[in-house]
Amino acid sequence: MRAPVAVVAFERPTLRVLDQTLLPQEEHWLEIGDLETLEEAIRSLRVRGAPLLGLCGAAGVAIAAERDPGDAAIREAAARIGRVRPTAVELATGAAACAAAVLGRAPEERAAAAWTFCAEYLARRQAEDEAIARNGLAVLPPGDVLTHCNTGTLATGGIGTALGVIRAAFAAGRLARCYVTETRPLLQGARLTTWELVKSGIPAVLLPDTAAAALITSGRVSAVVTGADRIALNGDTANKVGTLGLALAAAHAGVPFFIAAPVSTVDPGCADGSAIPIEFRSAEEVGGFRGQRWSPGGIEAWNPAFDVTPGGLIAAIITERGIARPPYGPGLRALFEHAASGFGT
């Protein structure tokens, strides 16, 4: 199975990424050759999605190594990139892994080694997506599904995590259509996921976020499947805000709720969801979009980018290494330790 579009490319000395803020109206590639531009692209969501952010974190180290391959400069670049968005753990771990991979080399070799690491990282990510999709087929029941935010090629560089499972299910004749939430306030579902589904030839049905609970309880979907930005060892999962509401509605309706994510999304430093840092974004993102305002000025906004779904609401966590089920602690730890032993090889 192939990704419907390319979204990232490593062309030394620059990182090229598709600007996701302009989709679906315009497909514009950014060429990023310095950390300041990379930080702005990440902060403004020109590039987003936890696995893809890991790739960009690694590329940031490669970009930094072009200017200064010294130990201190590479370590500072990795730390600096990891701070841009705090919830998605792979941004920091991708940068840290690239730094660790090159610091053992002579300074004059480090930039080239970092770009090689990035290319290998992308290939590994794409293979992980394929494995997640295969594993997902083993647990996803036949019937239409609901997803939230964007977990496809735009989020991973491969076929996607949750959307990869959906692609595989459609190819296998297991579902006829995919329901997609708008995913307010920045409309990643309405703009990005529907764009990918159209390119893949998968029938899509868009719905307001506020209609999701009614859809789940109507019997029209057999499962809900989303991605993840960070998973605690007990299965508590941070994902795009609104995910918790979907999981609660699914539990009430007896509809299984699945997480699909690479093992690199598991954070062994988080025993449970209370330890996951939640990013809050600008009030300007609420009450309008792309310069169009529909709320009066002076209104305060509460705008978390993510919420945390308790592991007890999750039927299974689908990874490239296998499927974890509750209670999650021992299973997730084993999957993470097995994956970590091979990172970068």
C-alpha positions in Angstrom: 0.0 0.0 0.0 1.4 3.4 -0.9 0.8 6.9 0.5 -1.4 9.0 -1.7 1.0 11.9 -1.7 4.5 12.9 -0.7 4.7 15.3 2.2 8.3 15.4 3.3 11.7 15.2 1.6 15.2 15.5 2.9 17.3 17.4 0.4 20.6 18.4 2.0 21.0 21.1 3.3 17.2 21.7 3.5 14.1 20.0 4.7 11.1 20.2 2.3 7.6 19.8 3.7 4.1 20.4 2.4 2.5 23.5 4.1 -0.5 22.0 5.7 -2.1 25.4 6.6 -2.8 26.0 2.9 -4.6 22.7 2.3 -6.8 21.7 0.6 -6.9 24.8 -1.6 -3.2 25.0 -2.3 -0.3 22.5 -2.4 2.8 24.5 -1.5 6.2 23.1 -0.5 8.3 24.9 2.1 12.1 24.7 2.0 13.5 25.0 5.5 17.2 25.6 6.0 17.4 27.1 9.5 16.0 26.4 13.0 14.0 29.6 13.2 12.0 28.7 10.1 11.5 25.1 11.3 10.3 26.3 14.7 7.8 28.7 13.1 6.6 25.9 10.8 6.0 23.5 13.7 4.5 26.2 16.0 2.1 27.4 13.3 1.1 23.8 12.3 2.5 24.2 8.8 3.9 20.8 9.7 2.1 18.6 12.3 1.3 15.1 13.3 3.3 13.4 16.0 5.3 10.9 13.8 6.0 13.6 11.2 7.1 15.9 13.9 9.7 13.3 15.0 11.1 13.3 11.4 11.2 17.1 11.5 12.9 17.1 14.9 15.6 14.9 13.4 15.9 17.1 10.4 16.3 20.1 12.7 19.4 18.5 14.1 20.7 17.9 10.6 20.1 21.5 9.7 21.9 22.7 12.9 24.9 20.4 12.1 25.3 22.1 8.8 26.1 25.4 10.6 27.9 24.1 13.7 28.7 20.4 14.1 30.1 20.8 17.6 28.7 18.8 20.5 27.2 21.8 22.3 25.5 23.1 19.2 23.9 19.8 18.3 22.7 19.1 21.9 21.2 22.6 22.1 19.5 22.3 18.8 17.9 19.0 19.9 16.7 20.5 23.1 15.4 23.7 21.5 13.4 21.8 18.9 11.9 19.5 21.5 10.5 22.5 23.4 8.4 23.9 20.5 5.4 21.8 21.1 5.4 19.9 24.5 2.7 17.3 24.1 3.8 15.4 21.0 6.7 13.3 22.5 8.1 12.3 19.2 9.3 15.8 18.3 11.7 15.7 21.2 12.7 12.1 20.9 13.2 12.3 17.1 15.6 15.2 17.6 17.3 13.5 20.5 17.8 10.2 18.6 19.4 12.0 15.7 21.7 13.9 18.0 22.7 10.7 19.8 23.3 9.0 16.4 25.8 11.6 15.2 27.6 12.7 18.3 29.8 9.7 18.2 31.2 10.7 14.9 33.9 13.1 13.9 32.5 16.7 13.6 33.1 16.9 9.8 31.0 13.7 9.3 28.0 14.8 11.5 25.9 16.7 9.0 26.0 14.0 6.4 25.3 11.3 9.1 22.3 13.3 10.3 20.7 13.5 6.9 21.3 9.8 6.4 19.6 9.2 9.8 16.6 11.2 8.6 16.2 9.2 5.4 16.5 5.9 7.4 14.0 7.3 10.0 11.5 8.0 7.2 11.8 4.6 5.7 11.3 3.0 9.2 8.3 5.2 9.8 6.7 4.1 6.5 7.3 0.4 7.4 5.8 1.0 10.9 2.7 2.5 9.3 2.3 -0.6 7.1 2.6 -2.8 10.2 0.1 -0.8 12.2 -2.4 -1.2 9.3 -1.9 -5.0 9.2 -2.3 -5.3 13.0 -5.3 -3.0 12.9 -7.1 -5.3 10.5 -7.0 -8.0 13.2 -9.1 -6.0 15.7 -11.1 -3.6 13.7 -14.7 -5.0 13.3 -16.3 -4.8 9.8 -18.4 -1.7 9.2 -18.0 2.0 8.9 -15.7 3.9 11.2 -15.3 7.4 12.7 -12.0 9.1 13.0 -10.8 12.4 14.4 -8.2 15.0 13.4 -5.7 13.8 10.8 -3.6 10.6 11.2 -2.7 9.9 7.6 0.2 10.6 5.3 0.2 14.3 6.4 0.8 13.2 10.0 3.4 10.5 9.4 5.0 10.5 6.0 3.7 7.0 5.4 0.2 5.7 4.9 -0.8 6.9 8.3 -1.6 5.4 11.7 -5.4 5.4 12.3 -5.9 6.4 8.7 -3.6 3.7 7.6 -5.8 1.1 9.4 -8.8 2.6 7.7 -7.1 2.5 4.3 -6.3 -1.2 4.9 -9.8 -2.0 6.0 -11.2 -0.3 2.9 -8.8 -2.2 0.6 -9.9 -5.4 2.3 -13.6 -4.6 1.7 -14.2 -4.3 5.5 -15.7 -0.8 5.3 -17.7 1.3 2.8 -17.1 4.8 4.2 -15.2 6.8 6.8 -16.8 9.4 9.0 -14.6 12.4 9.8 -15.0 15.1 12.4 -14.3 18.6 11.3 -11.8 18.8 14.3 -12.2 22.4 15.4 -10.8 24.9 15.8 -8.2 24.4 13.0 -10.3 21.9 11.0 -7.6 19.2 10.5 -10.4 16.7 9.8 -12.3 18.9 7.4 -9.2 20.2 5.5 -6.7 17.4 5.7 -8.3 14.0 6.4 -11.0 14.5 3.8 -8.3 15.7 1.3 -6.4 12.4 1.9 -9.5 10.2 1.7 -10.6 11.8 -1.6 -7.1 11.2 -3.1 -7.3 7.6 -1.9 -10.7 7.0 -3.4 -12.3 6.2 0.0 -15.8 7.6 0.5 -15.8 10.2 3.3 -18.6 11.7 5.3 -17.8 14.9 7.2 -19.6 15.9 10.3 -19.5 18.7 12.9 -17.6 17.8 16.1 -20.9 18.4 17.9 -22.6 15.6 16.0 -20.1 12.9 16.8 -21.8 11.6 19.9 -25.1 11.4 18.0 -23.4 9.5 15.2 -21.7 7.0 17.6 -25.0 6.3 19.4 -26.9 6.0 16.2 -25.4 2.6 15.3 -23.9 3.9 12.0 -20.3 3.1 13.0 -18.8 -0.1 14.2 -15.7 1.5 15.7 -13.9 4.8 16.5 -10.2 4.9 15.7 -7.8 7.8 16.3 -4.1 8.4 16.6 -2.1 9.6 19.6 0.4 12.3 20.5 1.7 10.7 23.7 0.7 7.5 25.5 1.4 7.0 29.2 2.4 3.6 30.5 -1.1 2.9 31.9 -2.7 3.5 28.5 -3.9 7.1 29.2 -3.6 8.8 25.8 -3.2 12.4 24.8 -4.6 13.2 21.4 -6.3 16.1 19.6 -8.8 17.8 21.9 -12.2 16.2 21.4 -10.9 12.6 21.5 -12.0 12.2 25.1 -15.6 13.0 24.2 -15.5 10.4 21.4 -14.2 7.8 23.8 -16.9 8.6 26.4 -19.7 8.4 23.8 -18.3 5.1 22.4 -18.1 3.6 25.9 -21.8 4.6 26.5 -22.8 3.1 23.1 -20.8 -0.1 23.4 -18.7 0.9 20.4 -15.0 -0.1 20.6 -12.6 2.9 20.7 -9.1 2.2 19.3 -5.8 4.1 19.3 -3.4 3.5 16.5 0.1 4.8 17.0 3.8 3.8 16.8 5.4 2.5 19.9 7.6 5.7 19.8 4.5 7.5 21.0 4.7 5.7 24.4 6.4 7.8 27.0 8.1 5.7 29.7 8.5 8.8 31.8 4.7 9.1 32.1 3.2 6.7 34.5 -0.3 8.0 33.8 -2.1 10.8 32.0 -1.6 13.4 34.8 2.1 13.6 33.8 1.4 14.5 30.1 2.0 18.2 29.4 -0.9 19.7 27.6 -0.3 22.5 25.0 -2.6 25.5 25.1 -2.8 27.5 22.0 -3.7 31.1 21.2 -7.2 32.5 21.8 -7.1 33.8 18.3 -7.7 30.3 16.9 -11.1 30.2 18.6 -14.0 32.2 17.2 -12.7 32.5 13.7 -10.5 31.0 11.0 -8.0 32.4 8.5 -8.8 36.0 9.4 -12.6 35.6 9.4 -14.0 36.4 12.8 -17.5 35.3 14.0 -17.2 36.1 17.7 -17.0 39.5 19.3 -13.7 41.0 20.3 -12.6 40.8 23.9 -14.0 37.2 24.5 -11.6 34.9 26.4 -11.0 31.5 25.0 -10.0 28.2 26.6 -8.0 26.4 23.9 -6.2 23.2 24.8 -4.7 21.5 21.8 -5.1 18.1 23.3 -7.0 16.1 25.9 -6.3 12.8 27.7 -8.4 9.7 27.3 -8.2 7.3 30.2 -6.8 3.9 29.2 -9.9 2.3 30.6 -11.9 3.7 27.7 -9.6 2.3 25.1 -10.4 -1.2 23.7 -6.9 -1.7 22.3 -3.8 0.3 21.3 -2.6 -0.8 17.9 1.1 -0.5 17.3 3.6 -1.8 14.7 4.9 -4.2 17.3 1.6 -5.7 18.2 -1.7 -4.9 20.0 -1.8 -3.9 23.6 -5.0 -4.4 25.6 -6.0 -3.4 29.1 -4.5 -3.5 31.7 -1.9 -1.6 29.6 1.1 -1.3 32.0 3.1 -4.5 31.4 2.2 -4.8 27.7 3.1 -1.2 26.7 6.3 -1.3 28.7 7.3 -4.5 26.9 6.5 -3.1 23.5 8.4 0.1 24.2 11.5 -1.6 25.5 11.6 -4.0 22.5 11.2 -1.1 20.1 13.7 1.2 21.9 16.4 -1.5 21.7 16.3 -1.2 17.9 15.8 2.6 17.4 18.2 4.0 14.8 19.3 0.6 13.5 
